[in-house]
Amino acid sequence: MEIWINPACSKCASALSLLDEAGATYTVRRYLEEPPTAAELGEVLRRLGLEPWDVARLGEEAAGALGLGSWERTAATRERWIGALVAHPILIQRPIITADDGTAVVGRSAEAVRSVLP
């Protein structure tokens, strides 16, 4: 199991605490320091069953600078969105947990985190 975190994020800290309480084995990826590649993000989105705009943090300053809120949300613009998230990883929702069984969740709630526990 891998969890993408921003150490300054309270939701990430909560998710880590829940994983620790459950005795889960996981790897931490500080995705701001080690951003995902486009291929990695694409695979995580596939596992999540989401599109890049579904995991974009539109309230971030970088989103405003890019005008992300006005971008089309279509198959034709999907790669543009992925490129923006890879170039500006602060725009990616967190924490994201990828489980060994192939599932993944955006772990912003305790229920979501628990859903990937064995």
Buried (B, 14 or more C-beta within 10 A) or exposed (E): BBBBBBEEBEBBBBBBEBBEEBEBEBEBBEBBEEBBEBEBBBBBBEBBEBBBBEBBBEEBEBBEEBEBEEBEEEEEBBEBBBEBBBEBBBBBBBBBBBBEEEBBBBBBBEEBBEEBBE
